[in-house]
Amino acid sequence: MHSFHSTVSRRDFMKTLGLAGAGIGAAAAVSPVFHDLDEVTASPTAGWKRAWFVKEVDEPTLEIDWNQIHRMDRRGQPGRDVMAGRSDGYYSYYLEIEEFVKREFPDWKGTTLRDRALNEAWYSTWMGTQTVRTPAPTPDQLSGNTSIGPMPKWQGTPEENLRTIRAAFRSFGVSSVTVAPVDEKTRKLFYSYVGKQKVTFEDIDLFESTTDRFAIPNNCQWVIHWTNLQDTELTSRMPSHVGRAGFPMAYTHVKRIDLLIEQFLRGLGYQSINAGNYCPSAAFGIMTGVGEHTRMGTTLNSPEYGSHLRGQYRVVTDLPLAVTKPIDAGMERFCETCGVCGTQCPFGAIAMGDKSWDNACGQDWAADQSVGGDTCMWNIPGYNGWRLDYRKCMGNCCSCMGACPFGTAGASLIHEVVKGTMSVTPVFNSFFRSMSETFNYGHKEPESWWDLPLEQIPAYGVNPALLVK
C-alpha cells in the first residue's frame, strides 16, 4: 500500500475516480454591504448550504447517556490546573516542542527572533480589553441627526431571525452560526459554578451578573453557538513557535466579534448574554450541528472547516430562533481508524484506543465539589468517546489541529472528494488516512511560512477557500 501511495500522483488518482479535469473556481471573499435588515435576511450568506454528505440527524453521532450528565463545577479551572501543575514547570513544554519539531523537520534551525516577535505581537492583544465607544442604541433609543426615530424591536419568525443573525455575524467575521434551545438537556451543559459565580436560571426579566451570581433569565430560551477560524497557514505549522501565533491571533479576533454580536442584538432590541466561559464549546458545537466529536477530545471537526475552529462561543438570548440539528458527516467514524492527531501529539495526551464511557481521570461525581466533595472533575462521564489527558496537554501547542487530515484548507478538490467518500464508504478510511501523509496534509516546515508568496498569506489569516463555505 505504501508503494502505491508513493507512485500515484494527484492527477492519476483523480483519473481513477473519473474526475480528471474537474476543478473548483476561485471565489473572491468580500464583506457584504447591507442597507437594511430585509437585505441582511435575504442575503445568500444568511443560508448555510452544506455539502451533500452532511446529513442532519435527531441525535448526535456521539452516544450520550443524559442520566450521567450533570452540571460541572468550575469553581477552579480543573483542566488548566492539572496542566499547569506539572512538576517540572509548565514552560518546560516549550523545550519539548522544540525537540519534537526538530525530529519532524531535521533541517529546521530552530525558533528565530522573528518567530518570537510574531508570536508575542499577537499575544500582546490576546483577549485584551476592548471597549465599545458608543453602545448601539436600542430600538426605542434611536434618534440623533438621522431621519430615524424610535422603532419597535425587531420582529421576525424564528427562521427569519436565524437568517438575519447568520448574515450579520458573517460580516463580523464569524464562520458558522448554529442554535440550541435552553431545555432540560442543554441546561446540564452549563457549569454550576464559574469561579465564585453560581450560574442560575431565574424568573427575572433581565440578565444579572454579580461577583457571586450569573443569573440567566428564563425568558432567554436560545443559545447561539458561533465559531471563528484560526489562521490556516500558521495552524499547519503548529506546534512551532511561529505556528502557535495563530492561537492568540484567533482570540484577538474573537474579542472584537464578541462586542459586535452584543451590540447587534442590543440594536434589535434583545438580550445578548455572553456565555462563552459558562458552558463547553465542543458540546454545544456537536449538539447544534457545527461538527462531530473527534479523537482530540475537547474540540470537534467541522465538514467545512475541519479542525481550524479556534473560538467557539455561546450567546444566550431572548431573540426567537430556529433550532439547528446535529449532523452525521462520517467524521467521528473516520477518527476511529485514523489517529494521526495522537501520533503527532508531542506529549501523548490524546487517547489512541477505542472510544470509552470511562472519563479517564480517576474521578467521579460522588467526589466532585458540586455535591460536597473536594475535587473538580476535569473529564466527565456520560458519553462514549475519547477524552484528552489534561495532565499531559500543554494547551496552546495545537499540534493535533495542525496534523488532522480534516484541517487541510478545502481548496483541493481531492480533499472534498475524500470527505464525501468517507462519509458514505468508511471501508476506505484507513486508505485515506495513509493518503493524507502521501499528499502532505498536516504539518509544514515552520520556516517556510516566511517565504510564502504574499497571496498565500491572506488578510486575517484565513484561506479564502474556507470563507465561501
C-alpha positions as CSV (number, residue, x, y, z in Angstrom):
1,M,0.0,0.0,0.0
2,H,2.8,2.4,0.9
3,S,4.4,1.8,-2.5
4,F,1.1,2.6,-4.2
5,H,0.9,5.9,-2.4
6,S,4.4,6.9,-3.3
7,T,3.8,6.4,-7.0
8,V,0.3,7.7,-7.6
9,S,0.0,11.4,-8.4
10,R,-3.0,13.6,-7.5
11,R,-3.9,13.7,-11.2
12,D,-3.7,9.9,-11.6
13,F,-5.8,9.5,-8.5
14,M,-8.4,11.9,-10.0
15,K,-8.4,9.9,-13.2
16,T,-9.1,6.7,-11.2
17,L,-12.1,8.3,-9.7
18,G,-13.3,9.5,-13.1
19,L,-12.9,13.2,-12.1
20,A,-9.9,14.3,-14.2
21,G,-10.4,17.8,-15.4
22,A,-12.8,18.8,-12.7
23,G,-12.0,21.9,-10.7
24,I,-13.2,24.4,-8.2
25,G,-13.3,28.0,-9.3
26,A,-11.7,30.7,-7.1
27,A,-14.2,32.9,-5.3
28,A,-13.5,36.3,-4.0
29,A,-14.2,36.8,-0.4
30,V,-15.8,40.2,0.2
31,S,-17.8,41.6,3.1
32,P,-21.4,42.1,2.1
33,V,-22.9,45.6,2.2
34,F,-26.4,45.8,3.7
35,H,-28.8,48.8,3.7
36,D,-31.5,47.4,6.0
37,L,-32.4,44.2,7.8
38,D,-34.5,42.9,4.9
39,E,-31.4,42.8,2.8
40,V,-29.5,41.1,5.6
41,T,-32.1,38.4,5.9
42,A,-32.3,37.9,2.1
43,S,-28.5,37.7,1.7
44,P,-27.1,34.5,0.3
45,T,-24.7,34.4,3.3
46,A,-27.8,34.1,5.5
47,G,-28.4,30.5,4.4
48,W,-26.0,27.7,5.0
49,K,-25.7,25.4,2.0
50,R,-23.7,22.4,3.2
51,A,-22.1,19.6,1.2
52,W,-24.4,16.7,0.1
53,F,-22.7,14.2,2.6
54,V,-23.6,16.3,5.6
55,K,-26.8,14.8,7.0
56,E,-29.0,16.4,9.7
57,V,-29.9,13.9,12.4
58,D,-32.1,13.9,15.5
59,E,-29.3,12.8,17.8
60,P,-25.6,13.4,17.5
61,T,-23.3,10.7,16.4
62,L,-21.6,10.9,19.8
63,E,-23.5,8.4,22.0
64,I,-24.7,10.2,25.2
65,D,-26.3,9.0,28.4
66,W,-28.0,12.1,29.7
67,N,-28.7,10.4,33.0
68,Q,-25.0,10.5,33.7
69,I,-24.5,14.2,32.6
70,H,-24.6,16.7,35.5
71,R,-23.6,20.3,35.6
72,M,-19.9,20.6,36.0
73,D,-18.4,22.7,38.9
74,R,-15.8,25.2,37.7
75,R,-15.0,27.0,40.9
76,G,-11.5,26.0,40.0
77,Q,-10.2,25.7,36.4
78,P,-9.8,21.9,36.6
79,G,-8.3,21.4,33.1
80,R,-5.9,24.2,33.4
81,D,-5.0,23.4,37.0
82,V,-4.0,19.9,36.0
83,M,-2.0,21.3,33.0
84,A,-0.1,24.0,35.0
85,G,0.5,21.6,37.9
86,R,3.1,19.6,36.0
87,S,6.0,19.0,38.4
88,D,8.9,20.4,36.3
89,G,7.0,23.5,35.3
90,Y,4.6,24.5,32.5
91,Y,7.2,26.2,30.3
92,S,9.4,23.0,30.1
93,Y,6.8,22.1,27.5
94,Y,8.3,24.6,25.1
95,L,11.6,22.8,25.1
96,E,9.9,19.5,24.4
97,I,8.1,21.1,21.5
98,E,11.3,22.4,20.0
99,E,12.8,18.9,20.0
100,F,9.6,17.5,18.6
101,V,9.6,19.9,15.6
102,K,13.3,19.2,15.0
103,R,12.7,15.5,14.9
104,E,9.9,16.0,12.3
105,F,12.0,18.5,10.2
106,P,15.7,17.7,10.8
107,D,16.9,20.6,8.7
108,W,14.9,23.2,10.7
109,K,17.3,25.5,12.6
110,G,15.0,26.3,15.5
111,T,13.0,29.2,16.7
112,T,14.2,32.6,15.4
113,L,13.7,36.1,16.7
114,R,11.1,36.9,14.0
115,D,9.2,33.8,15.0
116,R,9.1,35.1,18.6
117,A,8.2,38.6,17.5
118,L,5.2,37.5,15.5
119,N,4.0,35.2,18.3
120,E,4.5,37.9,21.0
121,A,2.8,40.6,18.9
122,W,-0.4,38.6,18.8
123,Y,-0.1,37.6,22.5
124,S,0.1,41.3,23.3
125,T,-3.5,41.7,22.2
126,W,-4.8,38.2,23.0
127,M,-8.2,38.6,24.7
128,G,-7.1,42.1,25.5
129,T,-9.6,44.7,26.8
130,Q,-11.6,46.1,24.0
131,T,-14.5,48.5,24.7
132,V,-17.5,49.8,22.9
133,R,-17.0,53.5,22.1
134,T,-20.8,54.2,22.0
135,P,-23.2,51.4,22.8
136,A,-25.6,50.6,19.9
137,P,-29.0,52.3,20.6
138,T,-31.9,50.0,21.5
139,P,-34.9,50.4,19.1
140,D,-36.6,52.9,21.5
141,Q,-33.4,55.0,21.7
142,L,-33.0,55.7,18.0
143,S,-32.6,59.4,17.5
144,G,-30.0,62.0,16.5
145,N,-29.1,63.5,13.2
146,T,-30.8,60.9,11.1
147,S,-34.4,60.7,10.0
148,I,-34.9,57.5,12.0
149,G,-36.8,57.9,15.2
150,P,-37.7,55.3,17.9
151,M,-38.8,52.0,16.4
152,P,-40.4,48.8,17.8
153,K,-38.0,45.9,18.5
154,W,-37.2,43.7,15.5
155,Q,-39.9,41.1,14.9
156,G,-39.3,38.1,12.7
157,T,-40.1,34.4,12.5
158,P,-37.5,32.1,14.2
159,E,-36.3,31.1,10.7
160,E,-36.0,34.7,9.5
161,N,-34.2,35.6,12.7
162,L,-31.7,32.8,12.1
163,R,-31.0,34.0,8.6
164,T,-30.6,37.5,9.9
165,I,-28.0,36.8,12.5
166,R,-26.1,34.4,10.2
167,A,-25.7,37.2,7.6
168,A,-24.8,39.9,10.2
169,F,-22.4,37.6,12.1
170,R,-20.7,36.6,8.9
171,S,-20.0,40.3,8.2
172,F,-18.4,40.4,11.6
173,G,-16.0,37.6,10.7
174,V,-17.9,34.6,12.1
175,S,-17.6,31.3,10.1
176,S,-20.8,29.5,11.3
177,V,-23.9,30.1,13.4
178,T,-26.0,27.3,14.9
179,V,-28.7,27.3,17.6
180,A,-29.7,25.2,20.6
181,P,-32.7,25.5,22.8
182,V,-32.3,26.1,26.5
183,D,-34.0,23.0,27.7
184,E,-33.7,20.1,30.2
185,K,-30.7,18.6,28.4
186,T,-28.7,21.7,27.4
187,R,-29.1,23.2,30.9
188,K,-27.0,20.3,32.1
189,L,-24.2,21.6,29.9
190,F,-24.0,24.9,31.7
191,Y,-21.4,24.9,34.6
192,S,-22.9,25.1,38.1
193,Y,-20.2,27.5,39.2
194,V,-17.5,29.5,37.3
195,G,-15.0,30.9,39.8
196,K,-17.1,32.5,42.6
197,Q,-20.2,32.9,40.5
198,K,-23.1,30.5,40.8
199,V,-24.8,30.0,37.5
200,T,-28.6,30.1,37.8
201,F,-31.7,30.2,35.6
202,E,-34.3,32.5,37.2
203,D,-37.7,34.1,36.6
204,I,-36.3,37.6,36.1
205,D,-36.7,39.9,33.1
206,L,-33.1,40.9,32.5
207,F,-29.7,39.2,32.9
208,E,-27.9,39.9,36.1
209,S,-24.2,39.3,36.9
210,T,-22.5,40.0,40.2
211,T,-19.4,38.8,41.9
212,D,-21.1,35.6,43.1
213,R,-24.0,35.2,40.7
214,F,-24.6,34.7,37.0
215,A,-28.3,34.8,36.5
216,I,-29.8,33.9,33.2
217,P,-33.5,34.9,32.7
218,N,-35.8,32.0,31.9
219,N,-37.2,34.1,29.0
220,C,-33.9,33.7,27.2
221,Q,-34.6,30.4,25.6
222,W,-32.0,30.2,22.9
223,V,-28.2,29.6,22.8
224,I,-26.4,30.9,19.7
225,H,-23.2,29.0,19.0
226,W,-20.8,30.9,16.8
227,T,-17.3,30.0,15.5
228,N,-14.2,31.7,14.4
229,L,-11.5,30.3,12.1
230,Q,-7.9,30.1,13.1
231,D,-5.1,31.1,10.7
232,T,-4.8,28.3,8.2
233,E,-1.2,28.6,7.2
234,L,0.0,29.1,10.7
235,T,-2.1,26.2,12.0
236,S,-0.3,23.9,9.6
237,R,3.0,24.9,11.1
238,M,2.0,24.2,14.7
239,P,3.4,23.3,17.2
240,S,6.4,25.5,16.2
241,H,6.7,29.0,17.8
242,V,5.7,30.7,14.5
243,G,2.8,28.4,14.0
244,R,1.5,29.0,17.5
245,A,1.0,32.6,16.7
246,G,-2.3,31.5,15.2
247,F,-3.6,30.8,18.7
248,P,-3.5,34.3,20.2
249,M,-4.4,35.8,16.7
250,A,-7.7,33.9,16.8
251,Y,-8.6,35.1,20.3
252,T,-7.8,38.6,19.4
253,H,-10.5,38.4,16.6
254,V,-12.9,36.6,19.0
255,K,-12.9,39.5,21.4
256,R,-13.8,42.0,18.7
257,I,-16.5,39.7,17.4
258,D,-18.0,39.3,20.9
259,L,-18.6,43.0,21.1
260,L,-20.1,43.3,17.7
261,I,-22.6,40.5,18.4
262,E,-23.6,42.0,21.7
263,Q,-24.2,45.4,20.1
264,F,-26.1,43.9,17.1
265,L,-28.6,42.0,19.3
266,R,-28.9,45.1,21.5
267,G,-29.8,47.1,18.4
268,L,-32.5,44.6,17.5
269,G,-34.0,45.0,21.0
270,Y,-32.9,41.7,22.5
271,Q,-30.6,40.5,25.2
272,S,-27.1,39.1,24.5
273,I,-25.6,37.1,27.3
274,N,-22.0,36.2,26.6
275,A,-21.8,32.6,28.0
276,G,-18.6,31.5,26.3
277,N,-16.9,30.8,29.7
278,Y,-20.0,29.3,31.3
279,C,-20.6,26.2,29.1
280,P,-18.3,24.0,27.0
281,S,-17.6,24.7,23.3
282,A,-17.4,21.3,21.7
283,A,-20.6,20.0,23.5
284,F,-22.7,22.8,22.1
285,G,-21.0,22.6,18.7
286,I,-21.9,18.9,18.5
287,M,-25.5,19.4,19.7
288,T,-26.1,22.2,17.2
289,G,-24.5,20.6,14.1
290,V,-21.3,22.6,13.7
291,G,-19.4,19.3,13.6
292,E,-18.7,16.0,15.2
293,H,-16.8,14.6,18.2
294,T,-13.1,13.8,17.5
295,R,-10.3,11.8,18.9
296,M,-8.8,15.1,20.1
297,G,-11.5,15.1,22.7
298,T,-12.0,18.7,23.6
299,T,-12.5,20.1,20.2
300,L,-14.6,19.0,17.2
301,N,-14.2,18.6,13.4
302,S,-16.4,20.5,11.0
303,P,-17.2,19.3,7.5
304,E,-16.4,22.8,6.2
305,Y,-13.6,23.9,8.4
306,G,-12.0,20.7,9.7
307,S,-10.0,21.4,12.9
308,H,-9.4,25.1,12.1
309,L,-12.1,26.4,14.6
310,R,-10.3,28.4,17.2
311,G,-13.1,30.1,19.1
312,Q,-16.5,28.5,19.6
313,Y,-18.6,30.8,21.7
314,R,-22.1,30.9,23.1
315,V,-24.6,33.8,23.4
316,V,-27.8,33.2,25.3
317,T,-30.7,35.4,24.0
318,D,-34.4,36.0,24.1
319,L,-34.5,36.5,20.3
320,P,-36.7,33.7,19.0
321,L,-34.5,31.4,16.7
322,A,-34.9,28.3,14.7
323,V,-33.0,25.4,16.3
324,T,-30.4,23.6,14.3
325,K,-29.9,19.8,14.4
326,P,-26.8,17.7,15.0
327,I,-25.1,16.2,11.9
328,D,-23.6,13.0,10.6
329,A,-20.8,13.6,8.1
330,G,-18.8,10.4,8.9
331,M,-16.2,12.4,10.7
332,E,-16.4,10.6,14.0
333,R,-16.2,7.2,12.2
334,F,-13.1,8.4,10.4
335,C,-11.4,9.2,13.7
336,E,-11.9,5.6,14.8
337,T,-9.3,4.4,12.2
338,C,-7.2,7.5,11.8
339,G,-5.3,8.5,15.0
340,V,-2.9,11.0,13.2
341,C,-3.6,13.6,15.9
342,G,-2.5,11.1,18.6
343,T,0.7,10.2,16.9
344,Q,1.5,13.9,16.4
345,C,0.9,14.9,20.0
346,P,4.4,15.7,21.5
347,F,3.1,14.8,25.0
348,G,1.0,11.7,24.4
349,A,-2.1,13.4,25.7
350,I,-4.5,12.0,23.1
351,A,-6.1,8.6,23.5
352,M,-5.1,6.1,20.9
353,G,-7.5,3.4,21.9
354,D,-11.2,2.9,21.2
355,K,-13.9,5.2,22.4
356,S,-15.0,4.7,26.0
357,W,-17.6,5.6,28.6
358,D,-14.8,5.9,31.2
359,N,-13.9,9.5,31.9
360,A,-10.2,8.6,32.1
361,C,-9.3,10.8,35.0
362,G,-10.0,8.6,38.1
363,Q,-12.7,10.9,39.4
364,D,-16.5,10.5,39.6
365,W,-19.4,12.7,40.5
366,A,-19.5,11.4,44.1
367,A,-16.2,13.2,44.9
368,D,-17.0,16.4,42.9
369,Q,-17.2,19.6,44.9
370,S,-20.5,20.3,43.2
371,V,-22.0,17.7,45.5
372,G,-19.9,18.4,48.5
373,G,-16.7,16.6,47.5
374,D,-13.2,18.0,47.4
375,T,-12.2,17.6,43.7
376,C,-13.0,19.4,40.5
377,M,-13.6,16.8,37.8
378,W,-11.7,17.7,34.6
379,N,-13.2,15.0,32.4
380,I,-16.8,13.9,32.8
381,P,-18.5,10.6,32.2
382,G,-21.8,10.2,30.3
383,Y,-20.6,9.8,26.7
384,N,-18.9,7.1,24.7
385,G,-16.0,9.0,23.2
386,W,-12.4,10.0,23.5
387,R,-11.0,12.2,26.3
388,L,-8.0,14.4,26.4
389,D,-5.5,13.7,29.2
390,Y,-5.1,17.3,30.6
391,R,-2.2,16.1,32.8
392,K,-0.1,15.8,29.7
393,C,-1.6,18.5,27.4
394,M,0.1,21.9,27.0
395,G,-3.0,23.7,25.9
396,N,-1.7,26.0,23.2
397,C,0.6,23.5,21.4
398,C,-2.1,22.8,18.8
399,S,0.0,20.1,17.1
400,C,-3.1,17.9,16.8
401,M,-5.1,20.6,15.0
402,G,-2.3,21.1,12.5
403,A,-1.8,17.4,11.9
404,C,-5.5,16.5,11.4
405,P,-6.3,15.5,7.8
406,F,-9.5,17.5,8.1
407,G,-7.5,20.6,8.9
408,T,-6.4,20.9,5.3
409,A,-7.9,24.1,3.8
410,G,-10.6,22.9,1.4
411,A,-9.1,24.4,-1.7
412,S,-8.2,21.0,-3.1
413,L,-10.9,19.1,-4.9
414,I,-9.4,15.8,-4.0
415,H,-9.9,16.6,-0.3
416,E,-13.6,17.4,-0.9
417,V,-13.9,14.1,-2.8
418,V,-12.3,12.3,0.2
419,K,-14.7,13.9,2.6
420,G,-17.7,12.8,0.6
421,T,-16.4,9.3,0.0
422,M,-15.6,8.5,3.6
423,S,-18.9,9.8,4.9
424,V,-20.7,7.0,3.0
425,T,-18.0,4.4,2.4
426,P,-16.0,4.1,5.6
427,V,-14.2,1.0,4.3
428,F,-11.7,3.4,2.6
429,N,-11.0,5.4,5.8
430,S,-7.6,3.7,6.5
431,F,-6.6,4.3,2.9
432,F,-7.5,7.9,3.2
433,R,-5.6,8.2,6.4
434,S,-2.4,7.0,4.7
435,M,-3.1,9.2,1.7
436,S,-3.1,12.3,3.9
437,E,0.6,11.6,4.6
438,T,1.4,11.0,0.9
439,F,-0.2,14.2,-0.2
440,N,1.4,16.2,2.6
441,Y,-1.6,17.1,4.5
442,G,-0.8,18.1,8.1
443,H,2.4,19.8,9.4
444,K,4.6,22.0,7.3
445,E,8.1,23.1,7.9
446,P,7.9,26.2,10.2
447,E,10.4,28.5,8.4
448,S,8.6,28.1,5.1
449,W,5.9,30.4,6.3
450,W,8.2,33.4,6.0
451,D,8.9,32.5,2.3
452,L,5.3,32.1,1.2
453,P,4.1,34.4,-1.6
454,L,2.0,37.2,-0.1
455,E,-1.1,36.0,-1.9
456,Q,-0.8,32.8,0.2
457,I,-0.8,34.8,3.4
458,P,-4.4,36.2,3.3
459,A,-5.6,39.1,5.3
460,Y,-6.8,37.9,8.7
461,G,-5.0,34.6,8.1
462,V,-7.9,32.5,6.7
463,N,-7.6,30.7,3.3
464,P,-10.2,32.3,1.0
465,A,-11.4,28.9,0.0
466,L,-12.8,28.5,3.5
467,L,-14.5,31.9,3.5
468,V,-17.1,30.9,0.9
469,K,-18.3,27.8,2.8
